């Protein structure tokens, strides 16, 4: 075992090159085993922070089914590891906001285009600058929309449909979006006035940190049939990533309900090894209220990516002097990374309704599943795994194996290896920017410190993450993408 894993020697079992288990004997209170999907190097990185300890802690949640799961991009988070999945029985289990996270429905959308590198390279500096000016970004940024609290309530109840009615996009955008861009059960009366006051000015903003807009090239195609179905046609094709979430609106909802859940833990007599796992029974009023408020934040994030997509299209139209339909700019798919959903899965030989917590995890449903868009149903749901500014990103497709291995889930990104504070100490933003430009990757950021925080070396290798997902069978490789231009808040 590597040095990072020494303290787990004899406590973690190797099942295969990419599958590991922490047995229930590891610590008192574990109800099921913890399963980790990772190669030796990724597992070693997880052992250097609290990821594996958190993975074991998750298995103590009442009503947890089968196993707790840590995906290949797993790293330390709040309560759950980021890259964590757990399904709890809807009736006998609990829901934990720590299993969703603060940035509810942080997620990513991928747009395909009719452009090639030769079309974009000469105009790339102008394109990045135009996008940067057109899409508000940065810490605490305010958007171009001015919404009243009542209008915000309507928007989060209607989801993407609200934006499309307002002229921000087309009907096909909703069809190529998880939940069709509107999670059911949203109830704005369950959202605090503080969350609404934070959210109203931020709709249509990118935010900061690891959120980005990225222009990529298709580097390599692995599955021609799936790629064709998704609109990925050939190496050199230009595609665009939109990565952001529910901003201060979702963050406040999480904060509010963590307080509610801390009281609920005492009220219902739930014993936990970590207060960050605070939760409530799935059939309790506290759980119902959280799910209703969380759905509002989910829809806010869908709206956010939809409105930003519209402004990205406008930016391309301005720079290339062509309409977006001639440029392409079609939504391939939009996936959630932080969410809890009531789904039906096979458990102990039967079908059961469970609450699937996906924290830093992407849904990966198989061919034939009715929740996959009709035009993708023959190949399976698109899985989008974005990289880290200077590294590859991936498109994969969901599999039938994922339904039994991970409740239909896989990794959501490269996964941090180094904290933001550590990255700032180690990397100078100007040096990172210069190095990326030397590789042909232009970067535009609101703050040079963000470039330090988000240095590619602060993340795990996205190729390794995609490779493990593929080898385990959680999702199969379709196409590898590489960046040429990035804007960050």
DRENSEDO-48350 format. One line per 10 residues: number of its first residue (from 1); their letters; for each residue x, y, z of C-alpha. Coordinates in Angstrom, 2 decimals, padded with zeros to 5 digits. Layout:
% DRENSEDO-48350
NUM	a	X Y Z | ...
***
This chain:
% DRENSEDO-48350
1	xxxxxxxxxx	000.00 000.00 000.00 | 001.14 003.57 -000.67 | 002.02 005.84 002.23 | -001.38 007.53 002.23 | -003.08 004.18 002.67 | -000.88 002.83 005.48 | -003.38 003.78 008.18 | -006.05 001.73 006.36 | -003.88 -001.37 006.07 | -005.95 -004.41 007.01
11	xxxxxxxxxx	-009.10 -002.27 007.17 | -009.88 -001.89 003.47 | -010.35 -004.84 001.12 | -009.27 -004.84 -002.51 | -011.92 -006.46 -004.71 | -010.27 -005.66 -008.05 | -007.87 -003.15 -009.57 | -010.62 -000.53 -009.43 | -012.99 -001.70 -006.66 | -012.34 -001.49 -002.91
21	xxxxxxxxxx	-014.49 -002.11 000.17 | -014.54 -000.89 003.75 | -016.35 -003.66 005.70 | -018.91 -003.00 008.40 | -016.35 -004.14 010.97 | -014.33 -000.98 010.30 | -016.25 001.07 012.87 | -019.31 000.76 015.11 | -022.61 001.86 013.61 | -021.89 000.92 009.99
31	xxxxxxxxxx	-025.09 -000.59 008.61 | -023.69 -001.56 005.20 | -020.26 -001.69 003.59 | -018.63 001.26 001.85 | -017.58 000.68 -001.76 | -014.92 002.80 -003.44 | -014.40 002.84 -007.22 | -010.83 003.99 -007.81 | -007.45 002.86 -009.08 | -004.49 002.69 -006.70
41	xxxxxxxxxx	-003.38 006.27 -007.35 | -006.86 007.79 -006.92 | -007.43 005.76 -003.76 | -004.11 006.93 -002.35 | -005.17 010.56 -002.88 | -008.48 009.88 -001.10 | -006.55 008.49 001.87 | -004.71 011.79 002.33 | -007.80 013.62 003.54 | -011.03 012.53 005.28
51	xxxxxxxxxx	-012.66 010.98 002.18 | -012.51 007.34 003.28 | -013.53 008.15 006.86 | -016.52 010.09 005.51 | -017.34 007.18 003.20 | -017.59 004.92 006.26 | -019.61 007.50 008.20 | -022.23 007.70 005.45 | -023.02 004.01 005.92 | -024.33 004.74 009.44
61	xxxxxxxxxx	-027.35 006.64 008.08 | -030.66 005.01 009.06 | -032.29 003.14 006.18 | -029.23 003.15 003.90 | -029.57 000.46 001.22 | -026.95 -001.96 -000.19 | -023.80 000.16 000.30 | -022.38 003.65 000.47 | -020.48 004.59 -002.68 | -017.45 006.78 -003.33
71	xxxxxxxxxx	-016.73 007.48 -006.99 | -013.28 007.87 -008.60 | -013.27 011.66 -008.21 | -014.02 011.38 -004.47 | -012.55 013.92 -002.06 | -013.38 015.38 001.35 | -016.63 017.31 001.62 | -019.23 018.41 004.16 | -020.60 015.25 005.81 | -020.54 013.16 002.64
81	xxxxxxxxxx	-017.41 012.96 000.52 | -017.74 014.87 -002.73 | -018.15 012.05 -005.22 | -020.46 010.26 -002.78 | -023.69 008.36 -003.46 | -026.11 006.82 -000.98 | -029.67 005.54 -001.34 | -031.94 005.46 001.69 | -035.31 003.77 002.01 | -038.08 006.30 001.40
91	xxxxxxxxxx	-040.14 005.10 004.36 | -037.56 003.79 006.84 | -034.61 005.94 005.86 | -033.52 009.56 006.11 | -032.58 012.50 003.92 | -029.38 014.41 004.67 | -028.60 017.85 003.17 | -024.91 016.95 003.55 | -025.55 014.31 000.89 | -026.49 017.07 -001.56
101	xxxxxxxxxx	-024.21 019.91 -000.53 | -024.34 023.68 -000.43 | -024.32 024.28 -004.19 | -027.58 022.47 -004.93 | -027.67 021.33 -008.57 | -024.23 022.55 -009.33 | -024.13 020.97 -012.77 | -022.89 021.22 -016.31 | -024.37 021.72 -019.76 | -022.59 020.90 -023.01
111	xxxxxxxxxx	-023.36 022.66 -026.30 | -022.30 021.31 -029.67 | -021.45 023.61 -032.59 | -020.93 023.44 -036.36 | -017.54 025.14 -035.92 | -014.03 023.74 -036.08 | -010.79 024.89 -034.51 | -009.74 026.76 -037.68 | -012.95 028.81 -037.45 | -012.51 029.72 -033.80
121	xxxxxxxxxx	-008.76 030.15 -033.22 | -008.39 033.53 -035.02 | -011.36 034.97 -033.12 | -010.77 033.25 -029.77 | -009.50 036.30 -027.81 | -012.49 038.37 -028.99 | -014.89 035.50 -028.30 | -013.65 034.99 -024.74 | -013.79 038.71 -024.01 | -017.33 038.96 -025.42
131	xxxxxxxxxx	-018.52 035.99 -023.34 | -016.80 037.39 -020.26 | -018.59 040.74 -020.66 | -021.94 039.20 -021.59 | -022.15 036.66 -018.73 | -021.76 038.25 -015.27 | -019.26 036.34 -013.15 | -017.21 036.57 -009.98 | -017.82 036.22 -006.26 | -021.18 037.71 -005.28
141	xxxxxxxxxx	-021.82 038.92 -008.82 | -025.23 040.32 -009.74 | -026.96 039.47 -012.98 | -028.59 041.53 -015.72 | -032.06 040.34 -014.70 | -034.03 042.30 -012.11 | -036.48 039.92 -010.48 | -038.90 040.62 -007.68 | -039.30 037.98 -005.00 | -042.68 036.97 -006.49
151	xxxxxxxxxx	-041.23 036.64 -009.99 | -038.35 034.55 -008.64 | -040.90 032.27 -006.96 | -042.70 031.79 -010.29 | -039.41 031.11 -012.06 | -038.21 028.40 -009.69 | -041.61 026.70 -009.76 | -041.63 026.60 -013.58 | -037.93 025.86 -014.19 | -036.48 026.16 -017.68
161	xxxxxxxxxx	-039.96 026.69 -019.12 | -040.02 030.12 -017.47 | -036.79 031.13 -019.21 | -037.89 029.81 -022.60 | -041.18 031.74 -022.36 | -039.11 034.87 -021.68 | -037.08 034.26 -024.86 | -034.01 032.68 -023.26 | -033.68 029.60 -025.43 | -035.75 027.04 -027.33
171	xxxxxxxxxx	-038.00 024.11 -026.42 | -035.32 021.56 -027.39 | -033.16 022.87 -024.53 | -035.63 021.47 -022.00 | -035.82 018.12 -023.80 | -032.05 017.69 -023.41 | -032.00 018.44 -019.71 | -032.23 016.18 -016.68 | -035.76 016.43 -015.24 | -036.61 018.32 -018.46
181	xxxxxxxxxx	-035.32 021.36 -016.60 | -038.05 021.34 -013.96 | -037.88 019.17 -010.87 | -041.34 018.35 -009.58 | -042.38 019.24 -006.04 | -040.81 022.69 -005.84 | -042.58 024.89 -003.28 | -041.24 028.42 -002.90 | -043.11 028.87 000.39 | -040.52 026.52 001.92
191	xxxxxxxxxx	-037.67 028.87 000.94 | -036.58 031.58 003.38 | -036.74 035.28 002.58 | -032.97 035.40 003.05 | -032.46 032.81 000.31 | -034.79 034.72 -001.98 | -033.02 038.03 -001.37 | -029.68 036.37 -002.14 | -031.02 034.59 -005.22 | -033.02 037.32 -006.94
201	xxxxxxxxxx	-030.04 039.42 -008.11 | -027.84 036.43 -009.00 | -029.96 034.60 -011.57 | -027.98 034.51 -014.81 | -024.54 034.70 -013.19 | -021.65 032.28 -013.40 | -020.24 032.76 -009.92 | -016.66 032.01 -008.96 | -014.41 029.16 -007.85 | -014.60 026.09 -010.06
211	xxxxxxxxxx	-017.51 027.43 -012.11 | -016.58 028.19 -015.69 | -017.48 028.65 -019.33 | -015.12 026.63 -021.51 | -014.57 026.27 -025.24 | -013.31 022.79 -026.07 | -012.33 020.71 -029.08 | -013.35 017.12 -029.64 | -010.02 015.34 -029.28 | -010.96 011.69 -029.77
221	xxxxxxxxxx	-014.12 009.63 -030.38 | -014.44 006.20 -028.73 | -018.06 005.29 -029.51 | -019.15 006.45 -032.95 | -022.81 005.47 -032.59 | -023.28 007.30 -029.28 | -021.26 010.30 -030.44 | -023.40 010.61 -033.57 | -026.59 010.42 -031.52 | -025.27 013.18 -029.26
231	xxxxxxxxxx	-024.27 015.47 -032.15 | -020.53 014.91 -031.77 | -019.39 014.40 -035.33 | -015.59 014.48 -035.63 | -012.30 015.40 -033.91 | -011.69 019.14 -034.10 | -015.37 020.02 -033.60 | -015.87 022.93 -031.18 | -018.10 022.41 -028.14 | -018.91 024.62 -025.14
241	xxxxxxxxxx	-019.27 023.78 -021.44 | -021.42 025.79 -019.01 | -020.64 024.88 -015.39 | -022.48 026.63 -012.56 | -025.16 026.03 -009.94 | -027.76 027.66 -007.71 | -025.49 030.42 -006.38 | -026.39 032.10 -003.07 | -029.99 030.88 -003.37 | -029.05 027.21 -003.04
251	xxxxxxxxxx	-026.31 027.90 -000.52 | -028.75 029.64 001.80 | -031.35 026.88 001.43 | -028.72 024.34 002.47 | -027.65 026.50 005.43 | -031.25 026.98 006.56 | -032.11 023.29 006.42 | -028.91 022.12 008.07 | -030.15 024.00 011.14 | -033.58 022.36 010.78
261	xxxxxxxxxx	-031.95 018.93 010.50 | -029.75 019.44 013.56 | -032.93 019.88 015.59 | -034.53 016.92 013.80 | -031.67 014.61 014.78 | -032.44 015.33 018.44 | -036.20 015.24 017.95 | -036.13 011.78 016.32 | -033.31 010.36 018.43 | -030.94 009.69 015.52
271	xxxxxxxxxx	-027.36 008.77 016.45 | -024.62 009.90 014.03 | -020.81 009.82 014.08 | -020.61 013.28 012.49 | -022.99 016.21 013.04 | -022.43 017.20 009.39 | -024.59 014.18 008.48 | -027.60 015.75 010.22 | -030.79 014.36 008.71 | -034.49 013.68 009.17
281	xxxxxxxxxx	-036.70 010.66 008.43 | -037.77 010.63 004.78 | -041.46 010.74 005.69 | -041.10 013.60 008.23 | -042.30 017.18 007.72 | -038.69 018.38 007.94 | -037.68 016.07 005.07 | -040.70 017.06 002.95 | -039.96 020.76 003.47 | -036.29 020.30 002.56
291	xxxxxxxxxx	-037.13 018.38 -000.63 | -039.58 021.11 -001.67 | -037.03 023.86 -001.05 | -034.22 021.84 -002.62 | -036.32 021.40 -005.78 | -036.59 025.20 -005.99 | -032.79 025.45 -005.88 | -032.49 022.67 -008.48 | -034.77 024.62 -010.82 | -032.89 027.86 -010.09
301	xxxxxxxxxx	-029.68 026.18 -011.26 | -031.36 024.85 -014.41 | -032.59 028.38 -015.08 | -029.14 029.79 -014.43 | -027.48 027.53 -017.00 | -030.33 028.16 -019.45 | -030.04 031.95 -019.28 | -026.24 031.76 -019.51 | -026.62 029.47 -022.54 | -028.70 032.18 -024.22
311	xxxxxxxxxx	-026.01 034.78 -023.59 | -023.29 032.42 -024.82 | -025.27 031.99 -028.04 | -025.59 035.77 -028.36 | -021.84 036.12 -027.84 | -021.06 033.65 -030.63 | -023.54 035.38 -032.92 | -021.90 038.75 -032.29 | -018.35 037.53 -032.89 | -019.07 035.27 -035.88
321	xxxxxxxxxx	-021.82 037.50 -037.34 | -024.08 034.51 -037.90 | -027.28 033.28 -036.28 | -026.94 030.59 -033.62 | -028.89 028.07 -035.74 | -026.17 028.33 -038.41 | -023.47 028.06 -035.75 | -025.13 025.06 -034.13 | -024.91 025.75 -030.39 | -027.40 023.01 -029.58
331	xxxxxxxxxx	-027.76 021.66 -026.05 | -026.32 018.16 -025.96 | -027.36 017.64 -022.33 | -027.58 019.29 -018.92 | -026.84 017.18 -015.83 | -027.06 017.73 -012.07 | -024.07 017.11 -009.81 | -025.58 017.79 -006.36 | -029.09 016.51 -005.81 | -031.36 014.10 -003.93
341	xxxxxxxxxx	-034.09 012.28 -005.85 | -036.83 009.80 -005.13 | -036.18 006.96 -007.57 | -037.10 003.30 -007.90 | -034.23 000.80 -007.89 | -033.68 -002.94 -007.48 | -032.87 -003.74 -003.86 | -032.65 -007.28 -002.45 | -034.39 -008.78 -005.46 | -037.32 -006.35 -005.54
351	xxxxxxxxxx	-038.11 -002.82 -006.67 | -038.05 -000.18 -003.97 | -038.48 003.58 -003.75 | -035.35 005.18 -002.34 | -033.93 008.66 -001.86 | -030.74 008.71 -003.94 | -028.26 011.28 -002.66 | -025.77 012.29 -005.38 | -023.13 014.68 -004.11 | -020.55 015.46 -006.74
361	xxxxxxxxxx	-022.04 012.64 -008.78 | -023.67 012.44 -012.20 | -026.72 010.37 -013.06 | -025.77 007.64 -015.58 | -028.97 005.91 -016.75 | -028.82 003.15 -019.39 | -030.19 002.64 -022.90 | -033.94 002.11 -022.90 | -034.58 004.03 -019.69 | -037.65 006.23 -020.13
371	xxxxxxxxxx	-035.97 009.12 -018.29 | -033.35 009.37 -021.03 | -034.28 011.81 -023.85 | -036.01 009.99 -026.70 | -033.30 010.71 -029.28 | -030.62 009.29 -026.94 | -032.57 006.34 -025.60 | -030.94 003.78 -027.91 | -027.45 004.60 -026.59 | -028.10 005.78 -023.03
381	xxxxxxxxxx	-027.96 009.04 -021.10 | -025.09 011.41 -021.85 | -022.66 011.63 -018.92 | -020.59 014.83 -018.77 | -017.34 014.88 -016.77 | -015.65 018.29 -017.03 | -011.95 018.66 -016.34 | -010.04 021.47 -014.69 | -009.19 024.40 -016.96 | -006.07 022.87 -018.52
391	xxxxxxxxxx	-007.05 019.22 -018.70 | -009.29 016.93 -020.70 | -013.04 016.62 -020.22 | -015.19 013.65 -021.14 | -018.51 012.61 -022.60 | -019.59 009.10 -021.60 | -022.88 007.23 -021.74 | -024.88 005.56 -018.99 | -024.95 001.78 -018.60 | -027.19 -000.95 -017.25
401	xxxxxxxxxx	-024.36 -002.01 -014.90 | -024.48 001.38 -013.19 | -027.99 000.68 -011.98 | -026.73 -002.17 -009.77 | -023.24 -000.80 -009.07 | -024.08 002.78 -008.10 | -027.83 003.42 -008.30 | -027.24 004.74 -011.83 | -024.45 007.18 -010.96 | -020.88 008.00 -011.86
411	xxxxxxxxxx	-018.21 010.67 -011.35 | -018.91 014.36 -011.95 | -015.45 015.81 -012.61 | -011.75 015.55 -011.95 | -012.17 016.05 -008.19 | -009.94 018.32 -006.13 | -006.64 016.95 -004.87 | -005.40 020.14 -003.22 | -007.37 022.66 -001.12 | -007.88 026.15 -002.50
421	xxxxxxxxxx	-005.70 027.61 000.26 | -002.90 025.15 -000.57 | -003.22 025.90 -004.29 | -002.91 029.65 -003.69 | 000.28 029.05 -001.70 | 001.78 026.79 -004.36 | 000.75 028.42 -007.64 | 000.99 032.00 -008.91 | -002.05 032.80 -011.04 | 000.01 034.70 -013.61
431	xxxxxxxxxx	002.38 031.74 -013.97 | -000.52 029.32 -014.41 | -002.09 031.61 -017.03 | 001.18 031.93 -018.94 | 001.76 028.18 -018.86 | -001.74 027.50 -020.19 | -001.34 030.07 -022.94 | 001.88 028.33 -023.92 | -000.25 025.25 -024.53 | -002.75 027.21 -026.62
441	xxxxxxxxxx	-005.36 027.61 -023.86 | -006.53 031.19 -023.31 | -007.92 032.12 -019.89 | -010.04 035.13 -018.90 | -010.82 035.48 -015.18 | -012.26 038.17 -012.92 | -009.54 037.61 -010.35 | -006.01 036.24 -010.78 | -006.39 034.46 -007.42 | -009.08 032.24 -008.95
451	xxxxxxxxxx	-006.56 031.00 -011.52 | -004.23 030.02 -008.64 | -007.06 028.20 -006.83 | -008.12 026.38 -009.98 | -004.66 025.43 -011.27 | -004.96 022.11 -013.16 | -002.44 020.52 -010.79 | -004.85 021.12 -007.87 | -007.14 018.45 -009.34 | -006.98 014.74 -009.96
461	xxxxxxxxxx	-006.37 013.44 -013.48 | -009.68 013.54 -015.35 | -008.49 010.87 -017.79 | -007.99 008.50 -014.82 | -011.45 009.31 -013.46 | -013.08 008.60 -016.83 | -010.98 005.46 -017.25 | -012.06 004.02 -013.89 | -015.72 004.83 -014.62 | -015.36 002.99 -017.93
471	xxxxxxxxxx	-013.47 -000.01 -016.49 | -015.92 -000.50 -013.61 | -018.84 -000.17 -016.03 | -020.47 002.88 -014.46 | -020.35 004.74 -017.78 | -018.66 004.03 -021.11 | -016.37 006.42 -022.96 | -017.84 008.30 -025.92 | -015.51 011.25 -026.56 | -012.54 013.07 -025.03
481	xxxxxxxxx	-012.49 016.87 -025.15 | -009.62 019.35 -024.66 | -009.88 023.08 -023.83 | -008.76 026.03 -025.92 | -010.47 028.86 -024.02 | -011.80 029.34 -020.49 | -013.62 032.14 -018.67 | -013.92 032.04 -014.87 | -015.47 034.27 -012.25
***
